[in-house]
């Protein structure tokens, strides 16, 4: 076995005792030692390799105090989208107030009202496929009297 490959795939105890491994075992060990990555390939831009497991954009509709509904959009940074630009488009399209909250690497947009269809339309204009948009409706059901 190649010494460099043995350093990567074998434990200290195994390096002295194992000289050969089956191909299936080599591939399995190699896959287990890899870290997940994904490539973002947007039209007009160079493909970018990003560390970590890919997770889709989340659109969450929830009821706040006094029956006000808000639409929260999370994980836009996975597609390297400009939040300010999307916020301005949503503000015009939805005719409601928008806030950007969160940390440097994980931001969220919050729009007043239920605007799932408009959010999907705007994300589609940025070439985000609909299969990468998860919608979660956290609306409370009305109680019967």
Residue pairs with C-beta under 8 A, 6 or more apart in sequence:
1 10
1 18
1 19
1 20
1 21
5 26
6 15
6 18
7 15
8 30
8 33
9 21
9 26
9 29
9 30
9 33
10 18
10 29
21 29
35 51
36 51
36 52
36 53
37 49
37 50
37 51
37 52
38 49
38 50
38 52
38 53
38 54
39 47
39 48
39 49
39 50
40 47
40 48
40 50
40 78
40 79
40 80
41 47
41 48
42 79
42 80
42 127
43 127
48 80
50 78
54 78
55 75
55 78
56 75
56 78
56 131
56 132
56 133
56 134
57 73
57 74
57 75
57 76
57 78
57 79
57 123
57 128
57 132
57 133
57 134
58 72
58 73
58 74
58 75
58 134
58 136
59 71
59 72
59 73
59 74
59 116
59 119
59 120
59 133
59 134
59 135
59 136
60 71
60 72
60 73
60 74
60 135
60 136
60 138
61 69
61 70
61 71
61 72
61 114
61 116
61 135
61 136
61 137
61 138
61 139
62 69
62 70
62 72
62 138
62 139
63 69
63 138
63 139
63 140
64 70
68 112
69 112
69 113
69 114
69 139
70 110
70 111
70 112
70 113
71 110
71 111
71 112
71 113
71 114
71 115
71 116
71 119
72 108
72 109
72 110
72 111
73 86
73 108
73 109
73 110
73 111
73 119
74 106
74 108
75 106
76 83
76 86
76 107
76 109
77 105
77 106
77 107
79 126
79 128
79 132
81 126
81 128
83 100
83 107
83 109
84 100
86 109
86 122
86 123
86 126
87 98
87 100
87 109
89 122
89 125
90 98
90 109
90 111
90 115
90 118
90 119
90 122
91 97
91 98
93 115
93 118
93 121
93 122
94 111
94 112
94 113
94 115
94 118
96 111
96 112
96 113
96 115
97 111
97 112
98 109
98 110
98 111
98 112
99 109
99 110
100 107
100 108
100 109
100 110
101 107
101 108
101 110
102 108
111 119
116 135
119 133
120 130
120 133
123 133
124 130
